[in-house]
Amino acid sequence: MTLAEEVLAVRGARQAVFEVREVDHGSWFGDGDGDGDGDGDGDGDGDGELAGSDVYIGLVGGESDAESVRGLLDDWTFEQVAAADVGPLLTRAFSGQATLRKRTSLFFSCSHLLEARVGSSAYSAGRDARPQDELAPWERALTAV
């Protein structure tokens, strides 16, 4: 949680605090809101990475010292993210170092794939495709041509 909070604070979130709670036999869930002016200075001019974005972030772990977590970023779900990679994964998503691609399946249905590399690990999450004007500002910055 601390790594995620630090990334949000650096990227301009107004309140980078996660609420953590136990959910079942040692499993935990923590979430926070990355709403911010976007540049970390609190002036509201929105000239940073989270400008105009209200980003929901959730982390789920199977035990208090989990080696990997499930990461939720708005409606994207990343499975099996190494705990040490949570901060770098969020940094890549909010700094333009991840990629958002549209892909078409065999039956012509479209989906979006969000991909980011952290060291030697590659993380990806998919969801139904959306028009460009329905993407959050941080997502539009990642759109691959």
C-alpha positions as CSV (number, residue, x, y, z in Angstrom):
1,M,0.0,0.0,0.0
2,T,2.8,2.4,0.9
3,L,4.3,2.1,-2.6
4,A,0.9,2.8,-4.3
5,E,0.3,5.8,-2.0
6,E,3.8,7.2,-2.8
7,V,3.2,6.9,-6.5
8,L,-0.2,8.7,-6.3
9,A,1.3,11.5,-4.2
10,V,4.1,12.1,-6.6
11,R,1.7,12.0,-9.6
12,G,-0.5,14.7,-8.1
13,A,-3.3,12.9,-6.2
14,R,-5.0,15.2,-3.7
15,Q,-5.4,12.5,-1.1
16,A,-3.1,9.5,-1.6
17,V,-4.3,7.4,1.4
18,F,-5.6,3.8,1.1
19,E,-8.1,2.2,3.3
20,V,-7.0,-1.3,4.2
21,R,-9.3,-3.9,5.7
22,E,-9.3,-7.7,6.4
23,V,-11.8,-9.5,4.2
24,D,-11.4,-13.2,5.0
25,H,-9.1,-15.3,7.1
26,G,-6.0,-13.0,6.7
27,S,-6.8,-11.8,3.2
28,W,-7.0,-8.1,2.8
29,F,-8.3,-5.4,0.5
30,G,-7.0,-1.9,0.2
31,D,-8.3,0.9,-2.0
32,G,-7.9,4.5,-2.7
33,D,-8.9,7.3,-5.0
34,G,-6.3,9.0,-7.3
35,D,-8.4,12.1,-7.8
36,G,-6.0,15.0,-8.2
37,D,-5.0,18.3,-9.7
38,G,-2.5,16.3,-11.7
39,D,0.8,17.9,-10.8
40,G,1.2,17.5,-7.1
41,D,1.4,21.1,-6.2
42,G,-2.3,21.5,-5.2
43,D,-2.9,24.5,-7.4
44,G,-5.6,22.9,-9.4
45,D,-4.1,23.7,-12.8
46,G,-4.0,20.1,-13.8
47,D,-0.7,20.1,-15.6
48,G,0.5,16.7,-14.5
49,E,-0.1,13.0,-15.2
50,L,-3.4,12.6,-13.4
51,A,-4.8,15.8,-14.8
52,G,-8.6,15.5,-15.1
53,S,-8.6,11.8,-13.9
54,D,-10.4,10.4,-11.0
55,V,-8.6,7.0,-10.7
56,Y,-9.8,4.2,-8.5
57,I,-7.0,1.8,-7.3
58,G,-7.5,-1.4,-5.3
59,L,-5.1,-4.0,-4.1
60,V,-6.0,-7.5,-2.9
61,G,-3.7,-9.9,-1.1
62,G,-4.1,-13.4,0.2
63,E,-2.1,-12.8,3.4
64,S,-0.6,-9.9,5.3
65,D,2.8,-10.3,3.7
66,A,1.6,-11.5,0.2
67,E,4.3,-11.8,-2.4
68,S,1.8,-11.0,-5.1
69,V,-1.4,-9.1,-5.3
70,R,-4.4,-8.5,-7.6
71,G,-4.3,-4.9,-8.8
72,L,-7.4,-2.9,-9.8
73,L,-6.9,0.3,-11.8
74,D,-10.3,1.8,-12.5
75,D,-11.9,-1.2,-14.3
76,W,-8.7,-2.9,-15.3
77,T,-7.7,-6.0,-13.3
78,F,-4.0,-7.1,-13.1
79,E,-3.6,-10.6,-11.7
80,Q,-0.5,-11.8,-9.9
81,V,1.4,-8.5,-9.6
82,A,4.6,-9.0,-7.5
83,A,4.2,-6.8,-4.4
84,A,7.5,-5.0,-5.2
85,D,6.1,-4.2,-8.7
86,V,3.0,-2.4,-7.6
87,G,4.6,1.1,-7.4
88,P,6.5,0.7,-10.7
89,L,3.4,-0.6,-12.5
90,L,1.3,2.4,-11.4
91,T,4.2,4.7,-12.3
92,R,4.3,3.3,-15.8
93,A,0.5,3.6,-16.2
94,F,0.5,7.2,-15.1
95,S,3.7,8.4,-16.9
96,G,2.9,7.1,-20.4
97,Q,5.2,4.1,-20.2
98,A,2.4,1.6,-20.6
99,T,0.5,0.8,-23.7
100,L,-3.3,0.7,-24.4
101,R,-4.1,-1.2,-27.6
102,K,-7.3,-2.1,-29.3
103,R,-7.5,-5.7,-30.4
104,T,-10.0,-7.6,-32.4
105,S,-10.8,-11.3,-31.7
106,L,-11.6,-14.0,-34.1
107,F,-15.3,-13.1,-34.1
108,F,-14.7,-9.3,-34.7
109,S,-15.4,-8.3,-31.2
110,C,-13.1,-5.5,-30.0
111,S,-11.4,-5.2,-26.6
112,H,-8.7,-3.0,-25.1
113,L,-5.5,-4.4,-23.7
114,L,-3.4,-2.4,-21.2
115,E,0.2,-3.6,-21.0
116,A,3.2,-2.5,-18.9
117,R,6.6,-4.0,-18.3
118,V,8.3,-3.8,-14.9
119,G,11.8,-5.2,-15.1
120,S,11.6,-8.7,-16.6
121,S,7.9,-9.0,-15.8
122,A,5.1,-8.1,-18.2
123,Y,1.6,-7.3,-16.8
124,S,-1.6,-7.0,-18.8
125,A,-5.3,-6.4,-18.3
126,G,-8.2,-6.5,-20.7
127,R,-11.7,-5.1,-21.0
128,D,-14.3,-4.2,-23.6
129,A,-13.2,-1.5,-26.1
130,R,-14.4,2.0,-25.6
131,P,-14.4,5.0,-28.0
132,Q,-11.5,7.4,-27.5
133,D,-13.8,10.1,-26.0
134,E,-14.9,7.6,-23.2
135,L,-11.3,6.9,-22.1
136,A,-10.0,8.6,-18.9
137,P,-7.3,11.2,-19.6
138,W,-4.6,8.9,-18.2
139,E,-5.8,6.1,-20.6
140,R,-5.9,8.4,-23.7
141,A,-2.2,9.2,-23.0
142,L,-1.4,5.5,-23.4
143,T,-3.3,4.8,-26.6
144,A,-1.2,3.1,-29.2
145,V,-1.5,4.1,-32.8
